[in-house]
Amino acid sequence: MKKFQRTLKIAASLLLALSLSACSAGGGSSQAPSSQPEKPVSSGGSDVQKEKETIRILRGYIATKEEDENAIRELSEGTGYDLQFDFLPEKNPLDKLNLMFSSGDMEYDYIMLGVTDEEKSTFAGYANKGLLTDLTDLIPNYPNLAASDPLCFDALKTDGKIYGIGSTGLPISKTSNFIRMDWLEKVGMEVPTTREELYQVLKAFQEQDPGENGADNIPFGADNGWVTAITSTYGIVYNYEERDGKIVNTCTLPEFKEYLTFMNQLYEEGLLDQDMPINTGSTQSEKIASGKVGFYCGWVDPAKDLLIAKHEAGEDGVFMEAFPPLKGPDGKQQVQSDKGLFGIGMIPASSSKAETVLSYIDTYLQEDVFESIIHGEEGVDYLIVDGERVPTDAFNTNRGQMSNYFPIQDGDAYYDMWLLRTRKVPEYDTVYTKLAEQSNPYQVSSVLSFAPSFESVSQESKAVAEYTTQELIKFIAGARDLNEFDQFVSELDAHGLGTVLDAYNEWYTNR
């Protein structure tokens, strides 16, 4: 396993580590990310810390910076464990994870995944194969953890046994529509309210180049074939939704073909980023933050980074700002909600530290510990102004990246504290406040938000998800003719979609 890792220390070797990571997608290079796990980040440091019991944790990719190490140190000190984090690669992360399990090269004590169809199916597959620790009889020994949302535990059961620790999302919208307000002003147009109006705005951005980007001008930025900003205008918010009392895969509906047709038009006319098929989240964010993109659908970070860059350049004003979901033909506006199952934690059966991990999570959830970890120390990390906590610069330095490393999240309990954290950077506060105003009222929860992992169809679900992602990009980029849409639907059945839907509907009917 050591051949896949390079240790990242806190102070002395930070610059060296950053230089070594320059070839990763998060390092600003145009080269493809490595297929190897990203570098470990440790709480490291003092002799006292080295005496703490070590927990090795693997999570999804993020582009780390110095603040990440500070956050891990604070989390370690607050809970009393030496926490060492590794990161899956940005591209094909589950392939790497599967290789670790299949080769017996699994050295981690805790693994943190999201809840995409593929991730849930992967989790279910591991549980089914006996690769995860059965937590059923252990969890009751940890009262803070045992008090977590029972819907999470139910969703992560296999044959009646608990193999996962679930996190719940914040009561906020997952994404929002963002547009360059200064570009709109330059082309003399208003914020679009419909798909047709957006098209006209994108054309103006292309023809008038208000950002003066020349050949680098990107009216519409995207990094995959599913853009909720546009699917929602066809009445589609999630890939599985209820129609007439049954769950269907929305990618098979006639209106989804209309969505693909519109996106293909944007791509063919050069309005949609021509690199969409190969963009990663990092490269997409970099383009937005560098001022090349006029419109995107996503989270606040790229818009926040652009605002910071503008302020550092001495520019004031409104730049990339959130606006409400576009209206569909019936006038309905919808956006995905973060509510529901948000993340999956699991302990490999090969780890000898299951109880250590559970003790760590239980300690983290202890009210006074949680409060201290989240907010820090008064007078150091925050000040009390008019009865409210206001973060200091030290808060951002020490705790700004903390949410990347929480072992579990209770979205409802954490929300008020999270709102405080949005103030840690003024630009973040500005951008998120607008998103909350413009998008949160239109949240729609997924019908599968607390659905189980459906271990019986895990392979079919994964195959359907992977094939759908692959073919959507082809349709949009013109590599596959849209006249083959019906054939694509049949191919999904061949990949097991019918079996998946049978399982989903059996649960939905009997839930």
N, C-alpha and C positions, 0 to 999 in steps of 0.2 A: 504493500500500500504506500510505502514511503516514496516510491518513485512517482506517485501521483501528487505529492505534496511538497510545498515549500513553506517553511515557517515564517510568519510575519511577526516580528517583535515590535514593541511599542515605540521606543525612542530611537535608539542607535541605528537600527536597520530600516527605519520607515522609508527613508529616501531610496534605499536600495530596493526595497519591496515595490515601491511605486514604479521604479524604472523597470523592474522585471515584469510588472503587470502591464506595461505599455502596449503589449500585443493583444491584450484582451479587449472586448468590445467596450468595456467601461473605461478604458485608458485613452480613448480618443483616436485609436488607430483605425485605419480602414480594413485591416486584416480581420479575417473571421475569428471568432472566439475559439479558444482551445476546447477540446472535448474532455479535458481533464477537470477534476474538481478545482475550484478556485482556492486561493491560498488561505490557510487558517488564520483567524484573528483570535488572539488569546487575551484573557484578562491579565495575564502575565504580571510582572512587576516585582513586588516585595517578597522577602523571604516568608513573611506571614501568609501571603497569598499562595505560595508554592506548597505550603503545608495543608491547604484546603483540599478536600476531595475533588478530584477532577471529573468533569462531565464533558464528553466530546459530543458536539451537536452539529448536525448537518442540516442546512436549510437551502432554499432556492437562491438563485443568483441575485446579488445586488452589487453595484459598483461602490466599494468601500472607500472610506477616507478616514482621516485621523479621528474625527468625531465618533466614528464607529467604535474604535478601540476605547475611547473614553467611556462610551455608553456601556460597553461590555465590562469594563473595570467597575463602573458604578453598580451594575447589576450583580456582579460577582461579590462585591463588598456588601451589598445590601442583603444578599441571601446567604452568604457564607460558603459559596462554592466557587471553585476555579473553573470558569466556563471557557471552553475552547471551541470556536466556531469554524467550520469549513463551509464552502459554498459550491453548490452544483453549477456546472457550466450554463451559460445563458442559452446556448443552443442544444437541443436534444438532452435536457437534463435527466429525463426519466430513463433514457437509454443508459446513461452512466450509472444511475442508481440500480437499474436492473442488473448491470454487469457486476456491481459490487456484491449484490445478493447472490447471484448465480455462481460467482467465482469463489464465494466464501471469504471474500476480502472486505468484510464489513467490520469496521473498527469503531463505529459510532454507538453512543448510548441513547441518543434521541434524534429523531428525524422530523423535520417540520415541512409539510407540504401545503399547497393550496387546495382548492376544491373544484378544479376544472373536472369535466367528465373523465378525462384521461387520468388525472391524479387520483380521483376517487376509485376508479377502476383498478389502478395500480395498487392502491392501498388494500382494496378487497382481495386482489390476487395474492398479495403477500400474506394476508391473514388466512386465506384459504389453504396456503401451502405450509402453514406452521412457521413462517419466518418472523412472526411478531410475538411479543410477550402477551399472554392472556392476563388482562388487568382486572378481570371481574372480581376476584376475591381480594385484590390488593387495594383498590380505590377506596372502599369503606374505611380503611385505616387512616385515611388522610382527609379530615373533615372539611377543610376549605375546598379541596378539589372535589370531594363528593357532593358538595353543595352546588356544583356547576349545573348549567341548564340540562335537565334530563333528556331533552330532545337531541342534544349533541351525542350523549352516550347511546341513545337508541339508534341514531343514524350510523353509528360506527360499530354496531354489533355484527358478528358473524356467528350463525348457529346459536344465537342467544348469549354469546360471550362478547365482552368488550375488549377490543384490540386497539382502540384509538382514543385520543384526548382531543375533544373538539373545541374550537374557538368560534365565537359568534361575532359577526360584523357590527360596525357602527350603524346607527340609524341615519345614514346619509346616502346620497346617490353615489354609485360606483364611478360614474364618469359624468362629464358635462361637455357641452359644445363650447369651444373656445374660438374666438376670432380676433384678428388684429383690428382694434377699433380705430387706430390711427390710419390704417390702410383704407378702412371704410370711409373715413373723412376725406382722404385724398381723392378717392374715386367718386365721392359725392353720393354714397348710397347708405341706406339704413340697415340695421341688423336684420338679417333674413328671418322670416317666420315660417316659411314653407320650403320644401325641397326645390321647387321651381325658382323661388327667390334666391336660394343658396346657389343654384346653378348660375344665375345671372351675376351674382357677386363674384363667384370664382372666375367667370369669364373676364370680368373687369380687372380682377387681380392679375390675370394672365396677360391681358392686352396692355394694361397701363403700368404694370410693374411698380406699384407704389412703394415697395421696399427697396427699389433700385438694386435688385439682386442679379439682374441680367439672366444669364443661362442657369443660374442657381435658384431662380424664382420657383417656388412650390406653392401653388394656390391651396392645395388640399393635401395635408400630410397624413399618412396611415402606415401601419406596419403589419397588417394582416387583412384577410379577406372579409372579416366581420366588423362592420362599423355601426354601432347601435344608433348613432345620430341619423343614419339613413334607413336602417332596417325598421326603426320605430315609425317612420313615415309610411311604411307599408303594413303597420299593425303588428310588427314582430319585434319583441324585446329580448327574448331568450331562445336558445336553440331547441328547447323542449317546452311546450306550452299546452294548456288545456283548450280544446276545441270541442264543443258539443258534448262535454262530459268525459272526454277521453284525452289522454296525453298524446300529442303528435310531435314529430320532428319537424320544426318549422322550415328547415332547409329543403323539404320536399314539397312545400306548398307552391301553388302558382304565383302568389305574390312575391315569393322569394326569387323566382325567376325574374320578375320585374325588377327587383332590387339589383340582381346581378347585371341585368341589361343596362340599368342606369349607371352602375359603377364601371362597367365596361366602356360606356360612352365617355365617362370622365377620364378614364385611363387613355383611351384612344385619342382624345382631344388634348391630352397633355395637362389636364387640370388636376388629376390625381398623381401623386408622386410616382415617377417612373421606376423608382427603386422599391416600391411597395412590396413586390414579391420577395425581396431579399433583406428588407429592413428588419432590424431588431428593435426592441424597445429602447435600447441605448442610442442607437444611431438616429432613431426617430426623435428622441428627446433632444439630442445634440442639434439637429436641424432646426427644431422649434426654438431652442434657447439661443441659437445663433442668428435668429431673425429672418430665416429663409421661408418660413411657412406662414400662410395666411389664415388657415382654418384647420382645426383638428378636433377629434373627439377623444377624450381621455381624462386623466387625473390632473391635479393642479401643478405638479412639480415642473414640467417644462415651461408653463406660463410664469411660474414664480422665478425660475432661473433666468428667463428672458428679462423680467422686470429688474432683477438684481443687476444683470449685465448693463441694462440701460442706465440705472442709477449710478453704477460705478463709472460709466462713461459721461456722467454729468447731465443726463437727459431726464427730464421729468415728463409726466403725462400718463395717459392710459394706453396700454399696449395690447397684450393678449388678454382678453377678458371673457368670462363665462357669460353665456346667454341661454335662454330657455330652450327646451327641446323643440324641434321643428314639429309643426302640426301635420297630422296625416289627413287623408281625404275627408275624414269625419270630424276633423278639428281636434282630435285627441292628441295629447302630448304625454310621452312616457319616457322614463329613463330607468336603467337598472338600479336596484337598491343593494346596499352592502349588507342588509339584514340577512339573518339566517346563518347557516354553517359557513364559516369563513376560512378555517384552517384545520389541518389534521396533524396531530402529533402522534408519533408512534415510537415504541421502544423495540429494537430488534431482539429477537429471541437469543441471539448470540451474545448480547450484552449481559454482564454479571451485575449491572448496576440499576436494575429496574427500580428497586426501593429507594436508591439514592436519587434517581431522577424524580420519582414521585414526591419525595421529601422536599426536593428543590422547588418543585412546582407548588406544593402546599405552602411552603415558606413564603414564596413569592406572593401567593394569594392572601396571606395574613394581612389584615387591614392596615396595621401600622407600618409593616414592611412595604406593602404596595404603595401606600401614601408617600413614604420616604423615597422610594425608588422613583416614583413618577415625578414628584415635585422637588425633591432635594431639600436643601437647608435654607430656612428663611434668612435673608441678609446676604446669602451667597448665591443661591440659584434663583431666588425670587424675592420680590418686595411686596408688601401689602400696601396697596394704594386704593383709597376709597373702599376699603373692605374687601378688595379682590387681589388675588395674586397676579403679579406682573413679572414675567420672566426677565432675568438679567442676561447679560452676554455670557456669563458662566453657564447658565442653563442650557443655552444652545450648544456650547462647547462640550459640556459634560453629558447632556441628556437629549440632545437634538435628534439623535439617531436611535434612541432607546426602543421605539416601537418596532424596529426591525428584529428585535431579539427577544421579545416577550415569549415565554414558553407556552402561554395560553392567553386568550383575550375574551373577556366578557364585554361585548360591545355596549350594552346598555349601562353597565356599571362604570365603564371607562369613558363614556362620551363626554361628560362635563370636564373631566381632567384633560381629555384630548383637545377640547376646545381651547383650554389654556395653552396647550402646546402649540396650537396654530399661531399663537402670538410670539413664539420664540424668535421668528424672523418677521420683521414688519411686512415684507413683500408677501410672505406666506399668508399672513393674516389678511392682507388686502385681497389676494386672489381667492382664498377660501371663502371669505365672507361673501364675496360676490357669487361664488358657486352655490353656497348654501341658500342664498336668496333666490337664485335663478333656477336651480335644479331640484333641490330637496323636495319641494311641494309635489313633484311629479313622479316620485318613486313608485316602482312596481316590483313586488317581490316575486321570485321564481316559485313556480308550483313545486319545484324540487328542492327548495331551500333547506329543508330538513329531511330529505329523502335518504334512505339507507344507501349503502354502497353497492348493493345488488351484485354480490360476489358471484352469483350464478351466471351472470352475463358480463363479467368484467372484461373478458377478452373481446367479446363482440362490441361492447361499448367503446373500448379503446380503439378498435379497428375502425368503427364508424367515425369517431372523432378525428382520427388521423387522416382518414381518407377524405372526409369533408373538408378539412383545412387545406389539404393538398389541392383538391379540385376547385374550391372557391377561388383560390389564387389564379389557377389556370383560366377559369371563366372570365375573371375580371381583366387579366392581362392579355386576353385574346389567344392564349395558347390552346384553348379548347372552345369549339363553336357552341354557342348557346342553343343551337338546334339539338344538341345532345343532352339537354337538361333531363328529359324523360329517361334517357338511358342512364344518366347519373343517378337518378332516383332508384332505378332498378339495381344499379351497382351497389347502392347502399343496402338494399335488401340482401344482396349477395354477401355483403360484409357482416350481416347479422342484425340489421336494424329491426326487422320484424320480431326477432327474439328479444331484443332490448325493450321494444315497446310493449310486448306481452308482459314482461317483468314489471315495467313501470306502471302499467295499468292495473295489474293485479294488486300492487301496493296501493295505488291511488284509490281503487275501489274499496279496499278493506282497511284503509288507514283509520 
